[in-house]
Amino acid sequence: FQKMVLAMAKDIRVIVVKLADRLHNMRTLYHLDRKKQVRIAKETLEIYSPIAHRIGMNNVYRELEDLAFKTIYPTRHERLISAIKKNRGNQNKLLKKIQKDLQKKLLNEGIAAVVEGREKHIYSIYRKMKERSRSFEEIMDVYALKVIVDSPENCYRAIGLIHQTYKPIDGRFKDYIAIPKSNGYQSIHTGVVGLNGLP
């Protein structure tokens, strides 16, 4: 269905308008009865969100997933939000410290970079818990740092510096520069043990 929709839309603007319309519908879903809400939310999760992801509309993709998750599983959504809020205080301080430290080290190595910290979106955390059959406490990557550089070469240099500074976690390295994702996304992902043994 995704391929068919993409093939039918000779003009990508048609898809963008359709996704914007769906996002608006998801934001105002509470006006409908519960059965319709769940049907539309499932359709959003299975069809519209993956299309947004495929064409690189990441903010739309994340919001569609989170709104659909909140609609389909309101209790799970509420509990997860609560767990993240409890966890947030100390994590944010540590994340900011690592962010500053990393920015300084990259600058010292002559690597021009922007370092941003962010919390993963709710549905992404839930999906990992479900796929790996783990509790919230067992999910390592609730928080992430994004290092943006100007070239693939500097991306590899930056990852080298990060791995010298923080111990890499086995099995958490993915090279999407050598093997880009199907939507053209390119980066390197890693998991490391930061301050206080925090993954």
Helices and strands as residue ranges (DSSP letters): H 2-8, H 12-27, G 29-31, H 34-43, I 44-48, H 49-54, H 58-72, H 74-108, E 113-119, H 122-132, G 136-138, E 143-149, H 152-165, E 167-168, E 174-175, E 188-189, E 192-193, G 195-197
